[in-house]
Amino acid sequence: MEDVKSPKRRSAQTRSRIVNAAQGLFVVRGYAGTTFQQIADAAGVSVQTVYFHYGTKSQLLKHVVDVASVGDDDPVPLLKRPWFAALQAAQDPMAVVRGWVHQSGVILDRVALVLAVVRDAAAGDPDMAAQWAANSEQRHTAHGEVVAILARLRALRPGLTEGQATDITVGLLSPDLFLVMTRECGWSTARWQDWSADQLCHGLLSP
């Protein structure tokens, strides 16, 4: 069994402190307004330690987004998680939609505000523009995988292509709309999940 005081364990704990500190600062101060020194101070480490682990601010923000998306630092992609395998095995289209929307709410609770930081910085920073494009492509791919499950179940509305269904899903479950409903309108995540699932079931599934 690995010693809890081993260098590997200490390094993982240090990275976790840096990521948590960076996420809070990026959300409050924005990308341009956050420095490695501020992150180091908040994490209780030296600024050299932050540079050692992440090299650049853009690399650190990318890692913050990745961790927030999956909920941990394990190198297991979102679509390889057990909960997604359960969706792939489901036979009830409504259960697939509601399961995906539920998990989307869990994910967006963690990542929506950080993605807004990337989006806002993209206009003036090439690294952030590339990051935003990559994040957008990842979201489109993930939603497309869920639509593919519905297509295999022959559950899509007549005349609705997989591409159209994916576009609807991407738009309805976007981080921007999630923040509008939960931040501006004051909805709980649970209310957003119920409403979004109803809208997707109506928009995607055969009557």
C-alpha positions, 0 to 999 in steps of 0.5 A: 500500500502506498504511503500517504506521505509518499512524494507521489501522494504529496504531488497529487495533493499539491496539484489539487490545491493549485487547481482548486485555488486557480478555479476560484480565482479565475471565476472571480478575477477572470483569465487576464486578472489572475496571476500565478502568484495569486494562485500560489498564494491561495494554494499555499505553495511557491509560484515556482511550484505552480510553474513546475506543475503547469508551465503556463496559465493557459495549460493550468486553466485547461486542466481546471476545465478538465477536472471540473468536467469529470469531477476528479483528476483520474485520466479517464475520459468523460465518455469512458465513465461507468455512468455513461456505459449505463446510458449506452446499455439502457433500452428506454429512450426517456431514461437515456435522455433523463439520465444524460440531462441529470449528469449534464446538470452535475457537470455544469454545476462544476464547470459552467462558470469556468467555461465562461472564463474561457469563452470571455478570454477567447476574443483576445487570447489565441490560446483561449480561443483554441481552448474554447474551440476544443471545449465546444467540439468536446461538448458537441461530440459528447451530445452526439454520442447520446443522440447516437444511442437514441438513434440505435433505439429508433427513438428519434422523431420522424424526419429528425436527423442525428445532426439536427438532434445533436444541435438541439441537444448542444443548444439546450444543454449549453453552459450559457443557457444553464447559467442564465437559468440557474444564475439569472433566473434563480432556478435550482439545478434540479429544476433545470434538469427537470425542465431540460429533460422535458424539453429534450424528450419533447423535441427529440423523441417520437411521440 
